[in-house]
Amino acid sequence: MPYRAPVTDFQFLLDHVVGFQVVSDTPKFAETTPDVVAAIFGEAGRLSEEVLAPLRRNGDEQGAVLENGIVRTSPGYADGYRAMAEGGWVGISASPEYGGMGLPQTVGSVVNEMMSSACLSVHLTSLLSQGQIDALSHHASDEIRALYLPNLVSGEWSGTMNLTEPQAGSDVGGLRTKAIPNDDGTYAISGQKIFISWADNDFTGNVCHLVLARLPDGGAGTKGISLFMVPKFIPDSDGNPGKANTLRVASLEEKMGLHGSPTAVMEFDGATGWLVGERHAGMKAMFTMMNNARLGVGVQGVGQAEGAYQQALSFAMERQQGKTAGGEETIIGHADVRRMLATMKADIFAARTIVLACAVAIDMAEATDQDSWRARAEFLTPIAKAFGTDVGCEVAHLGVQLHGGMGYIEETGAAQYSRDVCVTTIYEGTNGIQAMDLVARKLADGGEAAYRILDEVETIAEAARADFPDIAAKVWTSAESLRETTEWLVQQSNLNNRFAGAVPFLRAFARVIGGAAHLKSAVVDGPDSGRARMARFYITRMLPEHVSLLEQVHQGGEDLMAITPEDLGA
Ligand SMILES: Cc1cc2nc3c(=O)[nH]c(=O)nc-3n(C[C@H](O)[C@H](O)[C@H](O)COP(=O)(O)OP(=O)(O)OC[C@H]3O[C@@H](n4cnc5c(N)ncnc54)[C@H](O)[C@@H]3O)c2cc1C
């Protein structure tokens, strides 16, 4: 079934649930009028449906290959990428000073969702460039910005991020790549990086690698790491790609999915690099890129969920099997099939709300420079990444299940969603690491950002009591339980007590925000509406999961760590 961009759903969320109006009311984003937003969604939707979606199967069936040191991309990918670049979509949120559209991240996230729904692997190039644009805009010198940003924003050149090494994955501080100062102010970068997405391609004029490496006087751990721009071709005096740098794609990984995106082992052999940001402060600069990419990856999860849902719904409307209670001709009449579809749709709504609420907070932090917006954005980022991608995996899995045997057969394309989306819970920091970030760093304010969100949930529940007394009460109670658990977590000075319940806590938080979002949408459309029926489904059947999740959090770490490796059969 061809992908259809759910533009009306996006518009509803922006107008009625995540409060996008506050962003367009700021002087910085005053040009983002409803007409502009509608035109952008229409055009990005058309490109996604007509140009990118047809590439999805190509990438899966004929993935990227390495031929004589050159990466050959999947059929049609060069044209798909060019269409994204020429439409200005790579630089959608970049500053107009460098040729970008200067639009809010919220609008950019909707566009990214459509494009990653349509073809996750080709759109990943553009997502990586967007992260790099953000990092350079905030941390690079004027010279680097002037040289690289116009080329990255136009999509003429593409960007990558090089953190991971064989011994340094989640613990980036273990990296060994070296940076030795040259006489001319540049650095010689040497080392091996693994799992580098879109490390090369056959359609951009240059590939700009942002590489984490250690200077000779850089201490151990993350504090001794610096960030470098290491281009595939060294720009000449006119800023055009010149001499080839001493780096290469050593091999491409065989993966379970996302075959259209080349994932490389990279070797840097004294490659020329330029420092980005301060010496030994590379993690700070890279975090700008990673935070941008974390929201982007959460968006990818939601996008894949949407694609899988559309395909499952279409199958359920066509497949005839057995007698249904209501006399429907196809399997959509079976209660269990209806349950699967409602679960998929309700969770997409919840996850999409969270990623867009996070994007609104990022935009407001940028537009107002207020700490409260910044704290909210930082708190929501790990939830957006982890819950968005968990929902991506769960919905894609339900999509396979709903198809029955045909879900397991590649021809339908349902399995591809499941294989492709799986990596989103792993890259940009595994979802376990996101949850640890939430309960440690993001609660370091004593829970202030968390409590503010819970206050909002309770306000939404209070406002809904007149029309929806029963489900409003459930949402209000869930927020109170979560508040009590947050207070408990904040008091745990033994971090292992927090870490043991980090993943359940993150999920419970997402469940509760999702409950409030559904309730708010029910109030907007009224009791006799589809959104009210979906809200009732979510709040009575999915929200109660928070009770068992919070119970797990309260167990702390002791009983978990008492289970020995031998108990586990080691
Ligand atoms: C397809 C693909 C594309 C990628 N693209 C890029 C890219 O473009 N650039 C790049 O730099 N990297 C990239 N990566 C690497 C990716 O970011 C890492 O795989 C990821 O961060 C996890 O690191 P790891 O694989 O070393 O796993 P490990 O760190 O070894 O983790 C293994 C397990 O242990 C858990 N774990 C680790 N440490 C802790 C801890 N302290 N507490 C609790 N649990 C812990 C993890 O959650 C995980 O479950 C990519 C990976 C893949 C598969």
The ligand as an ORCA input file, in Angstrom:
! r2SCAN-3c Opt
* xyz 0 1
  C      23.236      0.519     11.811
  C      24.044      1.324     12.769
  C      24.387      2.629     12.463
  C      25.175      3.375     13.355
  N      25.578      4.632     13.002
  C      26.518      5.279     13.754
  C      27.118      6.498     13.314
  O      26.761      7.048     12.268
  N      28.108      7.045     14.070
  C      28.548      6.485     15.223
  O      29.454      7.017     15.857
  N      27.977      5.318     15.692
  C      26.988      4.715     14.972
  N      26.432      3.537     15.421
  C      26.886      2.980     16.674
  C      25.839      3.078     17.769
  O      25.673      4.395     18.201
  C      26.278      2.118     18.892
  O      26.110      0.801     18.381
  C      25.482      2.300     20.169
  O      25.760      3.546     20.760
  C      25.779      1.196     21.199
  O      27.140      0.958     21.340
  P      27.711     -0.541     21.227
  O      27.207     -1.114     19.941
  O      29.165     -0.519     21.416
  O      27.014     -1.325     22.380
  P      27.569     -1.443     23.899
  O      27.933     -0.086     24.404
  O      28.587     -2.512     23.962
  O      26.250     -1.906     24.659
  C      25.824     -3.268     24.751
  C      24.659     -3.315     25.726
  O      25.095     -2.874     27.024
  C      24.305     -1.797     27.474
  N      25.162     -0.868     28.217
  C      26.348     -0.360     27.841
  N      26.831      0.455     28.785
  C      25.933      0.487     29.778
  C      25.842      1.163     31.033
  N      26.781      2.018     31.452
  N      24.761      0.923     31.816
  C      23.778      0.098     31.402
  N      23.812     -0.565     30.227
  C      24.865     -0.365     29.429
  C      23.721     -1.171     26.216
  O      22.501     -0.456     26.475
  C      23.507     -2.395     25.343
  O      22.296     -3.013     25.661
  C      25.592      2.802     14.571
  C      25.195      1.490     14.890
  C      24.451      0.763     14.017
  C      24.081     -0.647     14.378
*
